[in-house]
Amino acid sequence: MQNNSTWVPSALSPIRWPSKAWNPGLVLLTAVGVAALNVVPGVIYIVAYAKFHRMASPNALPPFQLLLAQITTYVPVALFLLFALPTLAKVSLAELGIRRPSGRDLRVGLLGAVAMWLAVIGVGGAVAAASHRHDTETAVALLKNLKKPYEIVVFFLVACVFAPIVEELTFRVLIFNALTKWTSVSVALVVSGLLFGAVHAIGSPPAQILTVGLPLACGGVVLAYVYVTTRCFWSNVTTHACFNAVNVIALVFFHAT
């Protein structure tokens, strides 16, 4: 980021932002908008599908249709964030890391995938041993219910392309960056990671906030560290996509749990 007299570091973070960047009220409003766009299009799709097929209850929706309902949320969320982020940060998308990655950026992204896998597996194993529970997130349960090859291909695209792009825009480019304006980088790493883990445990039984959410929170910290290291959005997408790809391949071909 360029140096500018109107750019100031926070009292705790060395990352410099324009003085009017990341207005807390606007950030909160944007987060609410993201949350709404993550729910409303999918709900509309589910209700429309249930009515068209004269289903007694939307809860009986086939697993593949649930996956398609999730897809309907990704494009509006991504477009909304790409529009909102420059206004919030008072810098260009390129300065937020949405730029052409260098070879180093991609190498860091690949190393980050290894670190994320080790963190999630290590913490997940420790939590499972302590709690005597072996829970999986909702997306894994959905994958296990998909039977046709084309359904699994679509799931792979969602998990390894759409989800990493949208989640990195949300948790790193929006939430992590906003936190660095008002807190230290260390606090931003932890808080953004915890939010990342908590969101992946939504809709699960309360116990899974620990067994599913905590390991993924540690993975979220790794993702934020990759972003700090490269300041490149595509490094994060590389880390996230490779991590998800390994897990999907393990489930599909090796029936790992």
C-alpha positions, 0 to 999 in steps of 0.5 A: 500500500502506498504511503499517504499523509491521510493514512494512519496505523492504528495504535496497535496494528502496523497495517496502515489504512486511510483515516476514514477506512473501515467505519465500524457502522458501515462494516457492521451493516455490510456484515449484516448484508453478507449474512442476509445474502447467505440466507435469502437466495437459498431460502427462496430457491428451496421454497420455490423448488418445494412448491413447484414439486408440490412437496409437503415440506421443504425439509424433504429437499433432495441433498443435491437441491440443497447444494444448488440452493447454496450455490445461489448465495455465492454470486450475490455475496461475491458481487456485493463484497466486490462492490462494497470493499473499496468503499469501506477500505478507501483503497482499490481492490488491488490494494486489498490483495485482489490482484494477479498473484506472484509465484511467491504468493502461490508458493505461500498459498500451497505451504499454507494449505499444508499448515492449515491441514496440520492445524485442523487435523491436530486440533481436531484430533485433540478435541475428539480425544478429549470429548470422545466425539467424532463430529463432522461439519454439515457440508461433509454430511451433505457430500456423503448423501450425494450419489451421482458422479455429476453431483459430486463434481458440482460439490467439488466445484462448490467446495474448491472454487466458489466457497474459498473465493466467497469465504476469503472475501468475507473473513480475510478481506472484510473482517480481518482487514477491518479488525486491523484498523481497530485492534492488533494483528494478533487479535485480528488473527484470532477473532477472524479465525474464531468467527470463521470456525463458528460460522462453519458450526452453524446449524450443528448441535451445540457440542459441535461448536467445539468439535467442529468449530474450534479446529476450523477456527485454527484453520482460519488463523492460518488463513489470516496469517497467509493473508498477512504474509502475502497481502494477496487474496489469491494466496488465501484462495489457494490455501483454502481450495487445496485444503478443501480439495484434499478433504473432498478427495479423501472422502470420495475416494478413501471414505475418510471421516 
